[in-house]
């Protein structure tokens, strides 16, 4: 997508310059190569470099634009047949597709959606960015579901923040404990544009002493103008050591569909959502916003 296109432009130009420069110098020594051949070789090098750059799998960052046709470094979780998540090509663009149908629902959590997880562990600051795409025909406008989660593995092992689609509005819900009350709910937009890729970034800081934060950027919001932010809050739960989650209470990240509102299912209904340029980062480096921004 956009990240892949920009990488191609940056890599292809220098490759051409170097190789064309070689062409001129080589001709002086009698070795003649056609510019067409050089451009073809430069394109090949560029393509190979793009594929190498599209996937990051380290202890502090997980990222993919799915250009290699796999979902690595992510894996399918809380998903059961006939629901699925897989690499896909939408309108010529490689991405990830999640599909869910009510026909497979048996009353268990595993059958309430289709999600992907990573093994990234976050104990204090975390950043999370991606593109998502809602079809006008394949995703409902009269249902409620979660499309991304910040998940606390400590305490009651449940969500700390959820990005929800309610009817056609986008909501952020977050909390600082496992209680069913005291959640903060914020509408990010009242109307999600359909049949279009929309960008989303969240930065959070875990805390149980009122020094946590949440920042959200949506639909091209600038770095210094977040769509929503809250500071001096509690965020996350589990076992704490000096206001940092301990090794047994990491925060993890999910994306896909969690169709928790099973009382509002329609017989034989199905839902489909797409994701691209998914980037997850542990820590808070100075370039974190740029690192996870799906538009850069």
C-alpha positions in Angstrom: 0.0 0.0 0.0 1.2 3.6 0.7 4.2 2.4 2.7 5.2 0.0 0.0 4.8 2.6 -2.8 7.0 5.1 -1.0 9.7 2.6 -0.3 9.7 1.6 -4.0 10.3 5.2 -5.1 13.1 5.7 -2.6 14.9 2.5 -3.5 14.4 2.5 -7.3 15.8 5.9 -8.1 19.2 5.4 -6.4 19.4 1.9 -7.9 18.8 3.3 -11.4 21.4 6.1 -10.8 24.1 3.7 -9.7 23.4 1.2 -12.5 23.1 3.7 -15.3 26.3 5.4 -14.0 28.0 2.0 -14.3 26.6 1.7 -17.9 28.4 4.9 -19.0 31.7 3.9 -17.3 31.5 0.4 -18.6 31.0 1.6 -22.2 34.4 3.4 -22.0 36.0 0.0 -21.5 34.0 -1.6 -24.3 31.3 -3.4 -22.2 27.9 -2.3 -23.6 24.6 -2.9 -21.8 21.2 -1.6 -22.7 19.4 0.9 -20.5 16.4 -1.4 -20.7 18.3 -4.2 -19.2 19.7 -2.0 -16.4 16.2 -0.7 -15.6 14.9 -4.2 -15.4 17.7 -5.2 -13.1 17.2 -2.2 -10.9 13.5 -2.9 -10.7 14.3 -6.5 -9.6 16.6 -5.3 -6.9 14.0 -2.7 -5.8 11.3 -5.4 -5.6 13.5 -7.7 -3.6 14.4 -4.9 -1.2 10.7 -4.0 -0.8 9.8 -7.6 0.2 12.6 -7.6 2.8 11.5 -4.2 4.2 7.8 -5.1 4.4 8.2 -7.4 7.4 9.7 -6.5 10.8 9.8 -9.2 13.5 11.9 -8.1 16.5 11.4 -8.2 20.3 10.2 -4.5 20.2 8.4 -4.3 16.9 6.0 -6.3 14.7 5.1 -5.0 11.3 3.8 -6.1 7.9 2.2 -4.8 4.8 1.5 -8.4 3.7 3.3 -7.9 0.4 5.0 -11.3 0.8 1.6 -13.1 0.8 1.8 -14.2 4.4 0.5 -12.9 7.7 3.8 -13.1 9.5 4.8 -11.9 12.1 1.2 -12.2 13.2 -0.8 -15.3 13.9 -4.5 -16.2 14.0 -6.0 -16.4 17.5 -9.5 -16.6 19.1 -10.8 -17.9 15.7 -12.5 -21.1 14.8 -13.7 -22.5 11.5 -15.7 -21.4 9.5 -14.3 -18.0 10.5 -10.8 -17.2 9.3 -8.1 -14.6 8.8 -5.7 -14.8 5.9 -3.5 -13.0 3.4 -5.6 -11.5 0.6 -5.6 -9.2 -2.4 -8.3 -6.5 -2.4 -8.6 -4.5 -5.6 -5.0 -5.4 -6.5 -3.6 -4.6 -3.1 -2.2 -7.2 -0.8 -3.6 -7.0 2.7 -5.2 -9.2 5.4 -8.8 -10.4 5.3 -11.0 -11.5 8.3 -14.2 -13.3 7.7 -16.9 -14.4 10.3 -20.3 -16.0 9.9 -23.1 -16.5 12.4 -23.6 -20.1 11.1 -20.5 -21.2 13.0 -21.5 -19.7 16.3 -21.8 -22.3 19.1 -22.0 -19.9 22.1 -18.3 -19.9 22.9 -15.8 -17.0 22.8 -13.8 -18.7 20.0 -16.8 -18.4 17.6 -17.4 -14.7 18.2 -15.0 -13.4 15.7 -11.8 -13.8 13.8 -8.6 -12.1 15.1 -4.8 -12.0 14.7 -2.3 -11.6 17.5 1.5 -11.2 17.9 4.0 -12.2 20.6 4.9 -8.6 21.3 4.9 -7.8 25.0 4.4 -4.3 26.3 5.0 -3.2 29.9 4.8 0.6 29.8 4.5 2.5 26.5 3.0 1.0 23.4 2.2 2.3 19.8 -0.1 0.6 17.3 -0.9 1.8 13.8 -2.8 0.3 10.8 -5.2 0.8 7.9 -8.6 -0.8 8.0 -11.3 -1.1 5.3 -15.0 -1.6 5.7 -17.0 -2.7 2.7 -20.4 -1.1 2.1 -21.9 -4.5 1.5 -19.8 -7.0 3.5 -19.7 -5.2 6.9 -22.9 -4.2 8.8 -24.1 -0.7 9.6 -26.5 -1.8 12.4 -24.2 -4.0 14.6 -21.6 -3.5 17.4 -18.2 -5.2 17.3 -14.5 -4.6 18.2 -11.9 -4.4 15.4 -8.7 -3.9 17.5 -7.7 -4.6 21.1 -5.1 -3.6 23.6 -5.2 -6.6 25.8 -3.9 -7.0 29.4 -2.7 -10.5 30.1 -2.4 -9.8 33.8 -5.2 -9.5 36.4 -8.4 -10.8 34.9 -6.8 -11.2 31.4 -9.1 -9.0 29.4 -9.1 -5.9 27.2 -7.7 -2.6 28.4 -8.8 -0.7 25.3 -11.0 -1.6 22.3 -11.6 0.1 19.0 -15.2 -0.5 18.3 -17.5 0.0 15.3 -21.0 0.7 16.5 -23.5 1.0 13.7 -21.3 3.1 11.5 -19.5 5.1 14.2 -15.9 4.5 15.5 -15.5 4.4 19.2 -12.5 4.0 21.6 -13.3 2.3 24.9 -10.6 2.0 27.6 -10.2 1.3 31.4 -7.7 1.1 34.2 -9.1 -2.0 36.0 -11.0 -5.2 35.4 -14.3 -3.7 36.7 -17.4 -3.7 34.4 -18.0 0.0 35.4 -15.8 3.0 35.1 -15.0 2.5 31.4 -14.3 5.6 29.3 -16.0 5.7 25.9 -15.0 8.3 23.2 -16.5 8.6 19.7 -13.6 9.0 17.2 -15.9 9.6 14.3 -19.7 9.5 13.8 -19.5 8.1 10.3 -16.8 5.8 8.9 -16.2 6.2 5.2 -17.0 2.8 3.4 -15.0 1.2 0.6 -11.9 3.2 1.6 -8.8 2.6 3.6 -8.8 4.5 6.9 -5.7 5.0 9.1 -5.6 4.7 12.9 -2.8 5.2 15.4 -2.9 4.7 19.2 -0.2 5.5 21.8 -0.8 4.3 25.3 1.1 4.4 28.6 0.2 1.8 31.3 -0.1 3.1 34.8 -1.9 2.5 38.1 -0.9 5.7 39.8 -2.6 8.2 37.5 0.3 8.9 35.2 -1.0 6.9 32.2 -2.1 8.3 28.9 -4.0 7.5 25.7 -3.5 9.3 22.4 -5.4 8.6 19.1 -4.9 9.8 15.5 -7.5 9.0 12.9 -7.9 9.7 9.2 -4.7 11.7 8.6 -4.6 13.7 11.8 -1.2 15.4 12.3 1.4 14.4 14.8 0.8 17.5 17.0 -3.0 17.4 16.6 -4.3 14.0 17.9 -7.9 13.2 17.3 -8.3 12.4 21.0 -6.0 12.3 24.0 -6.3 11.8 27.8 -3.5 12.2 30.3 -3.0 11.5 34.0 -5.2 8.4 33.9 -4.9 4.8 35.0 -4.5 2.4 32.1 -4.0 -1.4 32.2 -4.1 -3.9 35.1 -2.1 -6.8 36.5 0.9 -6.9 38.8 2.9 -3.7 39.0 6.5 -2.9 39.9 7.2 0.8 40.3 4.2 1.6 38.1 5.4 -0.7 35.3 3.7 -4.0 34.5 5.8 -7.0 35.6 7.0 -9.8 33.5 3.8 -11.9 34.1 1.4 -9.0 33.2 2.3 -7.9 29.7 0.0 -6.0 27.3 -0.6 -7.6 23.9 -2.3 -6.4 20.8 -5.0 -7.9 18.5 -6.8 -6.9 15.3 -9.6 -8.4 13.3 -13.2 -8.9 14.6 -14.5 -9.6 18.1 -18.3 -9.8 17.6 -19.1 -9.6 21.3 -22.8 -8.5 20.9 -24.1 -12.0 20.3 -27.6 -10.9 21.4 -27.8 -8.9 18.2 -26.7 -11.6 15.7 -28.8 -12.1 12.6 -29.3 -15.7 11.4 -26.9 -16.6 8.6 -25.2 -13.2 8.6 -21.5 -12.7 7.8 -19.0 -9.9 8.3 -15.7 -9.1 6.5 -13.0 -6.6 7.3 -9.6 -5.9 5.8 -6.3 -4.6 7.4 -3.0 -3.4 5.9 0.3 -1.8 7.1 -0.1 -3.1 10.6 2.7 -1.9 12.9 3.1 -2.6 16.7 5.8 -1.0 18.8 6.9 -1.5 22.4 8.5 1.5 24.0 8.4 5.2 23.3 11.3 6.3 21.0 11.3 9.8 19.6 10.2 8.6 16.1 7.5 6.2 17.4 4.6 8.1 15.6 6.4 8.0 12.3 7.4 4.3 12.8 3.8 3.0 13.2 2.1 5.5 10.9 0.5 3.5 8.1 0.7 6.5 5.8 4.4 7.0 6.0 
